[in-house]
Amino acid sequence: MAMADQNARQGFRLSMLIYDTRYRSLTIQVVVLMGFMAGGVWLISNMLANLEALGKDLGFGFLKVQAGFEIQPQLIEYSSQSSNLRAMMVGLLNTLMVAVIGCFFATIIGVMIGVARLSKNWIISLLMSVYVEMFRNVPVLLWIVFSLAILSETLPKPNDFRGADATATMYLSESIAFTNRGFYIPLPVFGAGSMVVVITFILALVGVFFFGRWSKTRQEQTGDILPNFWIKLAILVVPALIIFFIMGRPIGLDYPALKGFNFQGGLKIGTPFLAILFALVAYTAAFIAEAVRSGIQAIDKGQSEAAFALGLRPNRTMSLIILPQALRVIIPPLISQYLNLAKNSSLAVAVGYIEIMGTIGGSVLNQTGREMECILLVMVAYLSISLSVSMIMNLYNNSVKLKER
């Protein structure tokens, strides 16, 4: 008691910031933060001084200047008369298109390969192992270039579809064409009343979501398993089809047709986009497959043995017992693979697919000479994409992790 009173009378001393464990960690954090901020200020001031020595200033007024170059593909309206800011938005949307579609297909293929690697059929297991090792140990840039070469050299030219002695034919009643310039498929054309059909389809999607949650709750309470796939398909398709015919079929299709030296009409999916998408999906799926395999193997075999003893089939055991538990192990490395895929999309410039690195980090930089501003914009764009992916996946990760009582 006397010792405590003596310490209280002594009060606070500056030496306690170093020698007292109550304050030492806070002192270290403050010093590190001040050092970090000082380093940032030095870098910025050094950058501004170097730009001034070169007769340049730091500004983003060049974004309002006319771009003067074309971009394909385009998810929003754009022409060479548009501004550099518009070109940046087109490039950003092209990056997001590759990232979103790539993550979707890479996840599906990766899960299938990861499960197949654990198959008792040694041929399937061996083939999946060869796939994983082949794609995982070759740089993704080589796969991108190789994919473009395969598509360009093996697919027929548009001229091969011409004439009575044509060496190439279209598929599905002359509606789809695969050429070395891209894939041509029918394009939906929306007429009067089509918005009602679209709204009905969106509401059906919401209905499918809520039905899935209700079905899962019902199964947990009763043990009964409904034919969820067919019910969801009926909820999704039947209302939209009924409204589609009631409104007089307002949505049609524009079919591609060979006119001149190339196909006209329909929707063109360019070869560069297909090359970058195939390479990124195949490459990332190999890493996802390993994450899935390790996650499944982390689950005790007694789980599957107990499920088999209760009469569950292997596919039900995998979907209801093993994978839900394995997600807690799979999701953290899965987030890293999604981030890698999004960032690897910057390699698309190697095959002529124009995304944000090809617009702001390429054409705009070369035309304006604003290398510092352009690189900063590209960095901010990829940082925003990565942080958004991390946030979404971390939220999902928190929803599936074990809840402590």
C-alpha positions as CSV (number, residue, x, y, z in Angstrom):
1,M,0.0,0.0,0.0
2,A,2.9,2.3,0.8
3,M,4.6,1.5,-2.5
4,A,1.5,2.3,-4.5
5,D,1.1,5.6,-2.7
6,Q,4.8,6.4,-3.4
7,N,4.4,5.6,-7.2
8,A,1.3,7.8,-7.3
9,R,3.1,10.7,-5.7
10,Q,6.0,10.4,-8.2
11,G,3.6,11.2,-11.2
12,F,4.4,10.9,-14.9
13,R,8.0,11.2,-16.1
14,L,9.2,11.3,-19.8
15,S,11.5,8.3,-19.2
16,M,8.3,6.2,-18.6
17,L,7.6,6.5,-22.4
18,I,10.6,4.2,-22.9
19,Y,11.0,2.2,-19.8
20,D,7.4,1.8,-18.6
21,T,5.6,-1.1,-20.4
22,R,2.3,0.8,-20.1
23,Y,3.5,3.5,-22.5
24,R,6.4,1.8,-24.5
25,S,4.2,0.2,-27.2
26,L,2.3,3.5,-27.7
27,T,5.6,5.4,-28.0
28,I,6.9,3.0,-30.6
29,Q,3.7,3.3,-32.7
30,V,3.8,7.1,-32.6
31,V,7.5,7.1,-33.6
32,V,6.9,4.7,-36.5
33,L,3.8,6.7,-37.7
34,M,5.8,10.0,-37.6
35,G,8.6,8.4,-39.5
36,F,6.2,7.0,-42.1
37,M,4.6,10.4,-42.5
38,A,8.0,12.2,-42.8
39,G,9.0,9.7,-45.5
40,G,5.8,10.3,-47.4
41,V,6.3,14.1,-47.2
42,W,9.9,13.8,-48.4
43,L,8.9,11.6,-51.3
44,I,6.1,14.0,-52.4
45,S,8.3,17.1,-52.0
46,N,11.1,15.4,-54.0
47,M,8.7,14.4,-56.7
48,L,7.4,18.0,-57.0
49,A,10.9,19.4,-57.1
50,N,11.9,17.0,-59.8
51,L,8.8,17.8,-61.9
52,E,9.5,21.6,-61.5
53,A,13.1,21.0,-62.6
54,L,11.7,19.4,-65.7
55,G,9.3,22.2,-66.3
56,K,6.2,20.2,-65.4
57,D,3.5,20.6,-62.9
58,L,1.2,18.0,-61.3
59,G,-2.3,18.3,-62.7
60,F,-5.1,16.3,-64.2
61,G,-6.4,18.7,-66.7
62,F,-5.3,16.4,-69.5
63,L,-8.3,14.2,-68.7
64,K,-10.6,16.7,-70.4
65,V,-8.6,16.7,-73.6
66,Q,-9.8,14.7,-76.6
67,A,-8.5,11.1,-76.6
68,G,-8.0,10.7,-80.3
69,F,-7.8,6.9,-80.3
70,E,-10.2,4.0,-80.6
71,I,-10.9,1.3,-78.0
72,Q,-12.4,-2.1,-78.5
73,P,-14.5,-3.5,-76.9
74,Q,-16.7,-0.8,-75.4
75,L,-19.2,-1.3,-72.6
76,I,-20.2,2.4,-72.8
77,E,-20.5,4.8,-75.7
78,Y,-17.1,6.0,-76.8
79,S,-15.4,7.4,-79.9
80,S,-12.0,9.0,-80.7
81,Q,-13.6,12.4,-80.1
82,S,-14.3,11.5,-76.5
83,S,-12.1,12.8,-73.6
84,N,-9.3,11.0,-71.9
85,L,-11.5,10.6,-68.8
86,R,-14.0,8.7,-70.9
87,A,-11.2,6.6,-72.3
88,M,-10.1,5.8,-68.7
89,M,-13.7,4.8,-67.8
90,V,-13.9,2.5,-70.8
91,G,-10.6,0.9,-69.9
92,L,-11.6,0.5,-66.3
93,L,-14.9,-1.3,-67.3
94,N,-12.9,-3.6,-69.6
95,T,-10.7,-4.5,-66.7
96,L,-13.7,-5.2,-64.5
97,M,-15.3,-7.3,-67.2
98,V,-12.3,-9.5,-67.4
99,A,-11.9,-9.7,-63.6
100,V,-15.5,-10.5,-62.8
101,I,-16.0,-13.1,-65.6
102,G,-12.6,-14.6,-65.0
103,C,-13.2,-15.0,-61.2
104,F,-16.6,-16.6,-61.9
105,F,-15.3,-19.3,-64.3
106,A,-12.0,-19.8,-62.5
107,T,-14.0,-20.6,-59.3
108,I,-16.2,-23.1,-61.0
109,I,-13.3,-24.8,-62.9
110,G,-11.0,-24.7,-59.8
111,V,-13.6,-26.3,-57.5
112,M,-14.3,-29.1,-60.1
113,I,-10.6,-29.8,-60.6
114,G,-9.8,-29.6,-56.8
115,V,-12.5,-32.2,-56.1
116,A,-11.4,-34.3,-59.1
117,R,-7.9,-34.4,-57.8
118,L,-9.1,-36.4,-54.8
119,S,-11.0,-38.9,-57.0
120,K,-10.4,-42.6,-56.4
121,N,-10.1,-43.0,-60.1
122,W,-6.3,-42.7,-60.6
123,I,-6.7,-41.6,-64.3
124,I,-8.9,-38.6,-63.4
125,S,-6.7,-37.8,-60.4
126,L,-3.5,-38.0,-62.6
127,L,-5.0,-35.9,-65.4
128,M,-6.0,-33.2,-62.9
129,S,-2.6,-33.2,-61.3
130,V,-1.0,-32.7,-64.7
131,Y,-3.3,-29.8,-65.4
132,V,-2.5,-28.1,-62.1
133,E,1.3,-28.6,-62.5
134,M,1.3,-27.5,-66.1
135,F,-0.6,-24.3,-65.7
136,R,0.8,-23.4,-62.3
137,N,4.5,-23.6,-63.3
138,V,4.4,-21.6,-66.6
139,P,4.2,-17.8,-66.4
140,V,0.7,-16.5,-67.1
141,L,2.1,-14.1,-69.8
142,L,3.2,-17.1,-71.9
143,W,-0.3,-18.7,-71.5
144,I,-1.9,-15.4,-72.7
145,V,0.3,-15.2,-75.8
146,F,-0.1,-18.9,-76.4
147,S,-3.9,-18.7,-76.2
148,L,-3.9,-15.9,-78.8
149,A,-1.7,-17.9,-81.1
150,I,-3.9,-21.0,-80.8
151,L,-7.1,-19.0,-81.5
152,S,-5.5,-17.1,-84.4
153,E,-4.0,-20.1,-86.1
154,T,-6.5,-22.9,-85.6
155,L,-9.8,-21.1,-86.1
156,P,-11.0,-20.4,-89.7
157,K,-10.9,-17.1,-91.4
158,P,-14.1,-15.2,-92.2
159,N,-13.5,-15.8,-95.9
160,D,-13.6,-19.6,-95.2
161,F,-17.3,-19.3,-94.7
162,R,-18.0,-17.9,-98.1
163,G,-19.3,-19.7,-101.2
164,A,-20.7,-23.1,-102.0
165,D,-17.4,-24.8,-101.3
166,A,-16.9,-23.1,-97.9
167,T,-14.5,-25.0,-95.7
168,A,-16.1,-23.6,-92.5
169,T,-19.7,-23.5,-91.3
170,M,-21.7,-21.7,-88.7
171,Y,-23.4,-23.5,-85.8
172,L,-26.9,-23.6,-84.3
173,S,-28.9,-22.9,-87.4
174,E,-26.4,-20.4,-88.9
175,S,-26.4,-18.2,-85.8
176,I,-22.9,-18.7,-84.3
177,A,-19.6,-18.3,-86.0
178,F,-16.1,-19.1,-84.6
179,T,-13.4,-17.2,-86.5
180,N,-9.8,-16.2,-85.9
181,R,-11.1,-12.6,-85.5
182,G,-13.5,-13.5,-82.7
183,F,-16.7,-15.3,-81.9
184,Y,-20.0,-14.0,-83.4
185,I,-23.2,-14.8,-81.5
186,P,-26.8,-13.4,-81.7
187,L,-27.3,-10.1,-80.0
188,P,-30.5,-9.4,-78.0
189,V,-32.5,-6.5,-79.5
190,F,-34.9,-4.8,-77.0
191,G,-38.2,-3.4,-78.3
192,A,-41.2,-1.7,-76.8
193,G,-42.3,-3.6,-73.7
194,S,-39.0,-5.3,-73.1
195,M,-38.5,-3.4,-69.9
196,V,-41.4,-5.3,-68.4
197,V,-39.8,-8.6,-69.3
198,V,-36.5,-7.5,-67.8
199,I,-38.1,-6.4,-64.5
200,T,-40.0,-9.7,-64.3
201,F,-36.7,-11.6,-64.7
202,I,-35.1,-9.5,-62.0
203,L,-38.0,-10.1,-59.6
204,A,-37.7,-13.8,-60.5
205,L,-34.0,-13.7,-59.5
206,V,-35.0,-12.2,-56.1
207,G,-37.6,-15.0,-55.8
208,V,-35.0,-17.6,-56.5
209,F,-32.8,-16.1,-53.8
210,F,-35.5,-16.2,-51.1
211,F,-36.7,-19.6,-52.2
212,G,-33.1,-20.9,-51.7
213,R,-33.0,-19.5,-48.2
214,W,-36.4,-20.9,-47.3
215,S,-35.5,-24.3,-48.8
216,K,-32.3,-24.5,-46.7
217,T,-34.1,-23.6,-43.5
218,R,-36.8,-26.2,-44.2
219,Q,-34.2,-28.9,-44.9
220,E,-32.4,-28.1,-41.7
221,Q,-35.7,-28.4,-39.7
222,T,-37.3,-31.4,-41.4
223,G,-34.5,-33.1,-43.3
224,D,-36.5,-33.2,-46.5
225,I,-34.6,-32.4,-49.7
226,L,-36.5,-30.6,-52.4
227,P,-35.6,-30.6,-56.1
228,N,-34.1,-27.2,-55.8
229,F,-32.6,-26.9,-59.2
230,W,-35.8,-27.6,-61.1
231,I,-37.9,-25.4,-58.8
232,K,-35.4,-22.5,-59.1
233,L,-35.3,-22.9,-62.9
234,A,-39.1,-22.8,-63.0
235,I,-39.3,-19.7,-60.9
236,L,-36.7,-18.0,-63.1
237,V,-38.0,-19.0,-66.5
238,V,-41.7,-19.5,-66.4
239,P,-42.8,-15.9,-65.3
240,A,-40.4,-14.3,-67.7
241,L,-41.7,-16.5,-70.6
242,I,-45.3,-15.7,-69.8
243,I,-44.7,-12.0,-69.7
244,F,-42.6,-12.3,-72.8
245,F,-45.4,-13.8,-74.9
246,I,-48.1,-11.5,-73.3
247,M,-46.1,-8.4,-74.3
248,G,-45.8,-9.7,-77.9
249,R,-42.2,-11.0,-77.8
250,P,-40.6,-7.6,-77.5
251,I,-37.0,-9.0,-77.3
252,G,-35.6,-10.3,-80.6
253,L,-32.2,-11.4,-81.8
254,D,-29.8,-9.8,-84.3
255,Y,-28.0,-12.6,-86.0
256,P,-24.4,-12.3,-87.4
257,A,-24.1,-12.6,-91.2
258,L,-21.1,-12.6,-93.5
259,K,-21.0,-9.3,-95.4
260,G,-18.0,-8.1,-97.2
261,F,-14.7,-9.2,-95.6
262,N,-16.1,-9.9,-92.2
263,F,-19.3,-10.8,-90.2
264,Q,-21.7,-8.0,-89.5
265,G,-24.4,-7.9,-86.9
266,G,-24.8,-9.8,-83.7
267,L,-22.3,-9.6,-80.9
268,K,-18.6,-9.9,-81.5
269,I,-16.4,-11.4,-78.8
270,G,-12.9,-10.4,-79.9
271,T,-10.0,-12.9,-80.0
272,P,-7.8,-10.8,-77.7
273,F,-10.6,-10.9,-75.0
274,L,-11.0,-14.6,-75.4
275,A,-7.3,-15.1,-75.2
276,I,-6.8,-13.1,-72.0
277,L,-9.9,-14.7,-70.4
278,F,-9.0,-18.3,-71.3
279,A,-5.4,-17.8,-70.0
280,L,-6.4,-16.1,-66.7
281,V,-9.2,-18.6,-66.0
282,A,-7.0,-21.6,-66.7
283,Y,-4.1,-20.2,-64.8
284,T,-6.0,-19.1,-61.7
285,A,-8.2,-22.2,-61.7
286,A,-5.0,-24.3,-61.1
287,F,-4.2,-22.3,-57.9
288,I,-7.9,-22.4,-56.8
289,A,-7.9,-26.2,-57.3
290,E,-5.0,-26.5,-54.9
291,A,-6.8,-24.4,-52.3
292,V,-9.9,-26.5,-52.7
293,R,-7.9,-29.8,-52.4
294,S,-6.2,-28.6,-49.2
295,G,-9.4,-27.4,-47.7
296,I,-11.2,-30.7,-48.3
297,Q,-8.2,-32.7,-46.9
298,A,-8.3,-30.5,-43.8
299,I,-11.7,-32.0,-42.9
300,D,-11.5,-35.1,-40.9
301,K,-12.4,-38.3,-42.8
302,G,-14.9,-39.2,-40.0
303,Q,-17.2,-36.5,-41.3
304,S,-17.7,-38.2,-44.7
305,E,-17.7,-41.7,-43.1
306,A,-20.6,-40.6,-40.8
307,A,-22.5,-39.1,-43.8
308,F,-22.1,-42.4,-45.7
309,A,-23.3,-44.3,-42.6
310,L,-26.4,-42.1,-42.6
311,G,-27.1,-43.1,-46.3
312,L,-26.0,-39.8,-48.0
313,R,-24.6,-40.2,-51.5
314,P,-21.1,-39.0,-52.3
315,N,-22.2,-35.9,-54.1
316,R,-24.6,-34.9,-51.3
317,T,-21.9,-35.6,-48.8
318,M,-19.5,-33.3,-50.6
319,S,-22.0,-30.4,-51.1
320,L,-23.7,-30.6,-47.7
321,I,-21.0,-31.8,-45.3
322,I,-17.5,-31.4,-46.7
323,L,-17.4,-28.2,-48.8
324,P,-19.3,-26.0,-46.2
325,Q,-16.7,-26.8,-43.6
326,A,-13.8,-26.6,-46.1
327,L,-14.8,-23.1,-47.0
328,R,-13.3,-21.8,-43.8
329,V,-9.9,-23.0,-45.1
330,I,-10.5,-22.3,-48.8
331,I,-11.7,-18.7,-48.7
332,P,-8.5,-16.9,-47.4
333,P,-6.3,-18.2,-50.3
334,L,-9.2,-17.8,-52.7
335,I,-9.2,-14.1,-52.0
336,S,-5.5,-13.9,-52.9
337,Q,-6.3,-15.7,-56.2
338,Y,-9.1,-13.2,-57.1
339,L,-6.7,-10.3,-56.4
340,N,-4.0,-11.9,-58.6
341,L,-6.5,-12.4,-61.4
342,A,-7.6,-8.8,-61.3
343,K,-4.0,-7.6,-61.3
344,N,-2.8,-10.0,-64.0
345,S,-5.4,-8.5,-66.3
346,S,-2.9,-5.7,-66.9
347,L,-1.0,-8.2,-69.1
348,A,-3.8,-8.0,-71.6
349,V,-1.9,-5.3,-73.5
350,A,0.4,-8.1,-74.8
351,V,-2.5,-9.4,-77.0
352,G,-4.1,-6.1,-77.9
353,Y,-7.0,-6.1,-75.4
354,I,-7.4,-2.5,-74.2
355,E,-8.1,-2.1,-70.5
356,I,-7.1,0.6,-68.1
357,M,-3.4,-0.1,-68.4
358,G,-3.7,0.2,-72.2
359,T,-5.7,3.4,-72.0
360,I,-4.3,5.6,-69.2
361,G,-1.1,3.7,-68.8
362,G,-0.5,3.4,-72.5
363,S,-2.1,5.7,-75.2
364,V,-2.9,8.6,-72.9
365,L,0.5,8.5,-71.3
366,N,2.3,8.5,-74.6
367,Q,0.1,11.4,-76.0
368,T,0.2,13.7,-73.0
369,G,3.6,12.9,-71.5
370,R,1.9,12.9,-68.0
371,E,3.6,9.8,-66.8
372,M,3.4,10.6,-63.1
373,E,-0.4,11.4,-63.2
374,C,-1.2,8.4,-65.4
375,I,0.7,5.9,-63.3
376,L,-1.0,7.3,-60.2
377,L,-4.4,6.9,-61.8
378,V,-3.6,3.3,-62.8
379,M,-2.4,2.5,-59.3
380,V,-5.5,4.0,-57.7
381,A,-7.7,2.0,-60.0
382,Y,-6.1,-1.3,-59.2
383,L,-5.9,-0.5,-55.5
384,S,-9.7,0.3,-55.5
385,I,-10.5,-3.0,-57.3
386,S,-8.3,-5.0,-55.0
387,L,-9.7,-3.4,-51.8
388,S,-13.3,-3.9,-53.1
389,V,-12.7,-7.6,-53.8
390,S,-11.0,-8.0,-50.4
391,M,-13.8,-6.3,-48.5
392,I,-16.5,-8.4,-50.2
393,M,-14.7,-11.6,-49.7
394,N,-13.8,-10.8,-46.1
395,L,-17.5,-10.2,-45.4
396,Y,-18.3,-13.6,-46.8
397,N,-15.5,-15.1,-44.9
398,N,-16.9,-13.7,-41.7
399,S,-20.3,-15.1,-42.5
400,V,-19.0,-18.7,-42.9
401,K,-16.5,-18.8,-40.0
402,L,-17.2,-20.6,-36.8
403,K,-19.4,-18.7,-34.4
404,E,-18.2,-18.9,-30.8
405,R,-20.8,-19.0,-28.1
